[in-house]
Amino acid sequence: MTSKISPTKYSISDLSKEFDITTRSIRFYEDQGLVSPARKGQTRIYNQRDKVRLKLILRGKRLGFSLAETGRLFELYDVDKTSAKQLNSIMELIHNKKRDLTQQLEDINAVLIELNDLEDNCQETLRTLETK
């Protein structure tokens, strides 16, 4: 039996199952102001906007965005989607994150090169030891 309330309304367990996260995580995102479900008594009722936000939160986490950064993006976007100032702020956050990720990628590639060199040296030493 599904707990889906309607085609565009979701219970916390619906979203928990769909995104493979705990209900506690969803409540935490609510506490942080990232999602804002309606209430019917003690029951949280999430709408399509909340579902999309959860998806973006999880994607942002995978990409290295902190919850504060994600919250800031939501806040800027919610205030005024047509404001050049708001959109420029969003673009600046995106630019900074891309710069950080590019640096991380360069660092990872440098470490991979070092590890490959170390592995090659170990293999060469092993071959030398085996031929003695």
C-alpha angles and dihedrals in degrees: 000000000000122000094210106138097204137333091280101028124077138189121226090254091053091056093040091056095041095052096032093235132123124265085236089062091052091050088049091054087050091051088052090053094244095120127024115196123190117244130230103184105306093337119104114219114199123199132206091272091057091048092051090047091052089052091050092046091053093044090048091052090052089051093050101259114146118228088249091056092047090048091050091052091050091047094050093045094047095051097060126341091190099051115109089208092055093045091048089052090051091048090051091052090049092048092050092049091048089050091050092047091048089053091048090050091051090049092049091049091050091051091048090053090050092048092049090050091049091048091050090050091050091050091048091050090049091051090050092049093048093053094053 
